[in-house]
Amino acid sequence: MFSNEFVHEVKMLAGLSHENIVQFIGFVEELENGSAWIVLSWEPNGNVSEFLATGRWHIPERISLIQDTFEGLKYLHTRKPAICHGDLKSLNILVNASYRAVITDFGSARALRNSENTTNSVGWGGGAKGNLTSGEDFSQIHVVATGNQITLTGPAWSLRWAPPEVMNGSHPALPGDICSAADFPEIMTEKLPFPELDSGAAITMKVIKGEVPIVTEDKQLSQIVRLCSLMTDCWAFDPRDRPSASRCCEGVKWVPSIPPLSGVSPNSSVRTSWLLIQMGRMRYLRARYDDAAALFLEGVNLASREKDSKAIAGAVHWLGNVSASQYKYEKAEEFYTRAQDICARIGDFQGQAGALCGLGHVYRGRYQYAQATMTYVAAQHIYARISDDQGLAHALCGLGYVYFGKQGFARARVAFAEALEIYARIGDDQGQASALCGLGHADRDEKKLADASLSFIRAQQIYARIGGDQGRATALVGLGLVHYDEHEYAQASLSFTKAQDIYARIGDDQGQANTLAGLGHVYCDEHRYAQAMLSFTQSQEIYARIRNDQGRANTLVGLGRIHSFQSQHLEAEQFFIQARDTYTLISNELGKANGLRGLGEVYHAHSKYAKAEYCFNQALDIYSRIDHNYGLVVTLYRLEDIYIARSRFNAASLASAQAQTILARTGDDRGRASTLYGLGKGCLLYPRHSAAKRFFVPARDAYARIGNCLGQANALYGLGDAYDARSEHIIAENFFAEARNIYSRVGNDLGLAKTLTRLGHVYGFLLQYTEAERSFMQARDVYTRINDEMGNANALRGLGEVYRTQFKYTEAEQCFAQAQAIFARIGYEHGQAKVWHWRGDVYLAQNNFIKARQSFTVARNSCGRRPAKTLSRVYRLRSPVTEAEECFTRAQGISTPIAYDRGIANVLQKPGVVDFHKSKYAEPGACIVQARGIFAHSGNQDGLEIALQNLKTISTEHGYQEGVRRFFIQERSLTKRMVAYISNVRPALFRENDVMEILFLAERPLD
């Protein structure tokens, strides 16, 4: 009579059939001796430990054995009813003649009932304790402590591989198989679990406590963080937290692997072409591009000698991936095209579609969106035909980035969302993270910054779990850009710095250069131009060293913008010219167009309208050719400004109409709102405050229409900024108050604090000091809560100015001192100079001329032009008017080399004020008249209005009534001309009551 255990195992094996499960042949009985044997297929390579001991196997070969084990386990766990093996260990995993792993020894296996409650893909549903089928008798394990010894009683278990719940007396279940099967270190390192322990009691205590080896400390395992992450999940102490067998299969599916090939000695130095490809993939995933390329090239050469066309195509395709990752698009295109041709010839449809996706990446990287779309769609059709879900998701992601580049945010979002759903369904974590990054970028450009932040955080978490360091750094850069858009400069800097640390650790020079460029933009917005210059310069040096011309050109544009913002337009011009030429050399159409547009901005600031128009038109042609809507709209509006300055109102009207048509054609309110908002911000930078208002108003309305409260608040803030810059403080107050209320409602603390600070300044101009104090104090409290030192210092500086205006000099000095200490601590020299300027004003008001002069001198040495003008006030109040004139002349000398007409004009108005105090009325305000001419010639409407107002003031004080009348008429004529243009060209951009108010003011009678 056979034992129950023997009958059980025969019955269990007889119903199994899978390539990763040992094959059951039958059984043999010897009745006279009462013996019986189970007959299984002969596996010539022994168990996995014995096989690995026969030679030096490479990591991809070892990974294949892990994949096979999980495939076999998946087969057992997904049967009806599910089967729990119960004793998985290396001794029970054999290696067959095909070098594939097979699971054996089913003596402890049991079928579980209600298995559907224990094998769902997310967790284990009803718990880890699967129910045994009726009739099965499973004895409990008992842990007995005697003195300092631990004794196990019950069935014999393999202690080193036992899950902790079994040690605690629970029945074996499916999660227990997962815990035992995840002993990857033994396969990867050929070391038993807990190799440092030789005592069963010590091992038992480790298992009961749920203590597991630290896998990342192993040299072999640390190369595959994704595998380490999966292993850690499988070893979770709570069985319900462990992944299912299906999830494990998907987790290891994407790790580079290849079965050891027969006929190749394990100790031989000869490597097959496919092994070389998988080894190259390992290096590629760790961003070791040179090492990866060397292995792929070796694989191409070997496959060519073996005449293995499929291997040649595979290696060539990966060479394309390496080149594309290094932004060497011409070489990448050559490799992908060659791979596509080979795959088409041999009928490898999957390889052909993959090569088409690679070409799509190249075209997208060159901003050739039409060609990119065609290749991605072609790949999509092939993947759909051969039912390759992963490939289909790759193609969708590529299309998403194409739509994103073309400002088609709605279509981009749909493509990324579809790809994300597919990746999640097939368990491709890396694909999910990539799609999430795409969604993050789309949301960012739509100004849905909360959603964008969430997407980048989720992507970062996935990359951290699966070991994609480069991907994690990419997600951190995206998160940094979101913080940058929200003006959260401290958080942006932190994200960029974290990404930079990762890139430095994995030796990714490209990533380091990218993060340095991001930090450069942060420093630029914080007016820390010296640090911004250093970051961009370092970034440029790296790009030059790794021969990344595109990155170098991008950095040249950044350097050009820094000089442009500092009114150093001669230097800016040189950088933009270099960027344009570099983009032309590498055939980057979008980059070339952006460089031309930047150059046009410089010429516009120089009042070189012919050159500016030429550059803008060239950029316009390129944007039109590559179908880049944002570039088209921005350039058309810039051309409109040129046409207005040159009194070509019909051309200006046409350019404006074309820009509005393009925005309407997209049919994407979010894209239109984002574009308009960006245009408004651009106008504030240069500055063109009147034009800024025309963009912020429709942006505000568009954001309100789509329910984007944050975007609406940002646009309102922009409107307040534009009106405040034109000294229209009452209107500015209304816009800032609206923005403040929305920021408060949606919980955007940074936006709230910024708006409160600006309201404080507005109330100060309106002499509403109580409200100003309250706003600055509230802003200071919010900045303190969110740990924004820069904002805190600015709020303190504003509060100090309010106190100074009210003659509360002690309180003012305290606020200025606190602000200055913060600026010094964070290294913000420009802020320190401003505070020295305000402290000088306090000393000046107290007639403490020595301290005032010292303060203004320190500020002048730190900041330059503005304190040089202010020093003249010290001398003027001390009566030596000649010294005051000298200070104004020095200030003009600082501005003049910059060759920035608006800066010169601003300085020229100051000697006019000195003339007024010296009673030189023979030619009223000669300097201001000169400034007026410059403003009129350059088309600077804001400066022209201010100059005319100053001339009226001087004429009124002198009793020069004809001058008052003449300058008033000129001012009114200017206002009416602009209103007429607005009414004819952009009637939709202003509400009717706004236009009527301006017309009423323009038509008011002369006194």
C-alpha positions, 0 to 999 in steps of 0.5 A: 500500500502506497503512503498518502504522501506518495499518492498525493505527490503523484496526483499533483504531478500528473495534472501539471504541464508547463515548461518551467515545471518538471515533467512527470513520466510516471511511477514504478512500484515494487510490491514485494518490497513495498517500495515505489518511485516517481519517475521524472524527466532527467535534467542533466544540469542538476539543481540551480546551485550545482549548475551555477557552480560549473562556471562564470555565468553573466548576470543576464544568464542568471536573471533568466533562471529567476524569470523561469522560476517565477513563470513556473510559480505563476503557473502553479498559483493561477491554476484552479484551484491554486497550488502552493508548492510549500518548499521552494529552495535552490535544491528544488529548482533544476536546470534542464538541457535547454538551460531553463529552470524547472521547479521540482519536488512537490511533496509539500505541495497542496491545492488551496481552495478559494484561491481567487481570494489569495491571488489578486494582482494588487495584494492577496485579498482575503489574506495570506493564509490560503485555505487548504482543500478539505481532507488535507492534514497539515500539522502546526509548526511549534517554536519551543524555547529552552534556555538559550536554545530554540527547537522546531517541532512539526514537519521538516521545513527548509529553515533558510528559505522558510517564510516568517509566518510559517515559523509562527505556526501558520499554514503555508500559502501562496505568499509563502512561496513568493517569500521563498522564491525571492531568494535571488541572492543565491542565484546571483551570488551563489551564497545561501541565505544568511551565509554568516550563520551556521546555527539553526536557532540563529537562522530561526530567530532571523526568520521569525523577526522578519530580518532579511539580508541587505541586498543592495550591499552586494556588488552583483545585486546592486547593479540591478536595483529593480531586482533588489526592489522586487526582492524586498517587496517579496520579503515583506513581513506581512504576507498581504504586502507581498506581490503576486506571482503574476506581478513578480513575472511582470517585474522581472520581465523587463530586466535584461536576460538571456538563457545560457546557450548550449555548446558554450563553455561557462568558463570560456571567454567567448560570448555570444552576440545576444549575450553581448546585447543583454550585457550592453543593456545592463550598462545602458540602463545605468547610463554607462553609454560608452561601455554599452556602445562598446558591447553593442559594437562587439555584438554587431561584429560577432553577429555579422560573422555568425550571419545572424541578421536578427542579432545584428538588427538588435545590436544596431537598434541599441546603438541607436538608443545610445546615440539618441540618449547622447543627443547624437541624432544623425548617428542615431538616425543611421542606426535606426534606419539600418535596423529597420531595413534589416528587420523589414527584410527578414520579416521581424515586425516587432523589430521593425516597429521598434526601429520606427519608434526610434526614428520617431524619437530622433525626429521629435528631438529635432522638432520635425513633428510631421515626420515623427508623427508618421513614424510613430503612427506606422509603428503603432499600426504594426504593434496593433497588428502583432498584439504587442501592448508594450510596443503600442504604449511606447508609440503612444508615449512618443506621439504624446511628446509630439503633441506636447511639442506642438502645444496640443496639450489635450491630445498629448494628455490623451496619448499619455493617459492611454499609454499609462493604462497599458503600461499599468495593465502589463506591469511595466513600471518603467513605462508607467513612470515614463508616461507619468513624466509625459503627463507631468510636462503636459500638465505643467504647460497647461499650468495645472501645476498641482497635477503636474507635481503629483505626476512627477512625484509618482514617477520619481517613486516608481523609479526609486523603487525599480532602480531607474536612477536616470529616470528618477533624476528626470522626474526630479528635474520635472518637479523642479520646473513645476516649482520654478513655474510657481516661483518656489525657488527654494524648492526648485533649487532643491529638486535640481540639486537632488537630480544633479547629485544622482546624475553625478553618482551615475556619471551622467554628464548630460543630466548634470548639465541640464540641472545646472541650466535649470539652476541658472534659470532659478538664479536669474529669476532671483536676480542672482545674476552672478550665480546664474552666469556661473551655472550657465557657464558650467553647463556650457562647459560640460555640453562642450566637453561631451560634444552636445551642441544642442545643450550648448546652444540652449545654454547660449540662449540662457546666457543671452537672456541674462545679459538682456535682462541686465540691459547688456544688449551688446553681450546678449546679441553675441550670445544669441548669434552664437546660439543661432549659428550652432542650431543651424549647424546641428539642423535644430529648426526650433532652436534656430527660431528661438535664437532668431527671436531672442536676437530680434528682441535685442534689436528691438531694444536697440530700436534697430527695427529693420534688423528686428523685423528681419529676425522675427520674420525668419523665425516666423518662417521656421515656426510655420514650417515646423508647425510650432504654434507657441513660437508663431504666436509669440513672434507675430505679437513681437512683429506687431510691436515693431509695426506699431513703433514704425507706424505701420498699423495695417501690418500690426493689425494683420499680425495680431489677427494671424496670432489670434487665428492660430490660438483659436485654431488649436481649439484648446482653451488650456493651451491658449490660456497658457500661451497668453499668460506666457506672452504677458509674462514676457512683456513684463520682463522687457518691459512692455506693460501696456502690451502685457495687459492685453495678454493677461486679460484674455488669459484670465478669462480663458482660465476662468472659463476652464475652471483653472483657479490657479491660472486665473489668479496668476493672470490677475497677479500679472494684471496687477503687476502691469498696472502697478508698473504704470502707477495705476495703483487703484486698478492694480489694487483691485487685481491683486485683491482678486488674486489674493482671494483666489490664492487663499481659497485654493491654498497656494501659500506662495502665491498668497504671500507674493500677492500680499507683498505686492498689495503692501506696496500698492497700499503704500503708494496710495498712502493707506499705511494701515492696510500696507502694514497689515499686508506686509505682516501677513506676507511675512507670516506666510513666508515664515510658515513655508520657509521662504527666506527670500520672500520673508526678507522682501516682506520685511523690506516693504514693511520697513519702507512703510514705517520710514514713510510714516517717520517711524525710523526705529521700526524701519531700521529694525525691519531693514536690518532683519531683511539685510541679515537674511539677504546676507545669509542666502547670498543675495547681493542685489537684495542687500544693495536695495536694503542699504539704499532704504537704510540710506533713506532712513538716515537721510530723513534723520539728517544723518548725512554721514551714515546716509552717504555710507549706505548709498556708497555701499549700495552703489558698489554692490548694485551700480546705477540706481544708488549712484543717482540716489547719492545725488540726493545726499549732496543736494540736501547738503546744498552743493548742487554741482556734486549732485550733477556729478552723481547724476552724470556718473549714473549716466556713465554707468548706463551709457556703455550698456547702449540701452536707450531706455536706461539712458533716457531714465538717467537723462530725466534726473539732470532735468530735475536738478536744473529745476532745483537750480532754477535754470528755466531758460530751456525747461527740462532740456534733459527730459526733452532729450529723454522724451525723444529717445522714448518716442523713437524707441516706441516706449510708450510708458517712458514717453508718458512719464517724460511728458508728465515730468515736462508738464510738472516743470512747466507748471512750477515755472508758470510756463503755461504754453509748455503745460498746454503743449505737453498735455496735448502731446500726452492726450494725443498719445493716449487717444492713438493707443486707444484707437489702435486697441479698439480697431485691432484688439477690441476683444482683449479689453472689456468695454468699460476699460476702453470707455474709461481711457477714452473719457480721460483722453477727451477731458478738457484742458484747464 
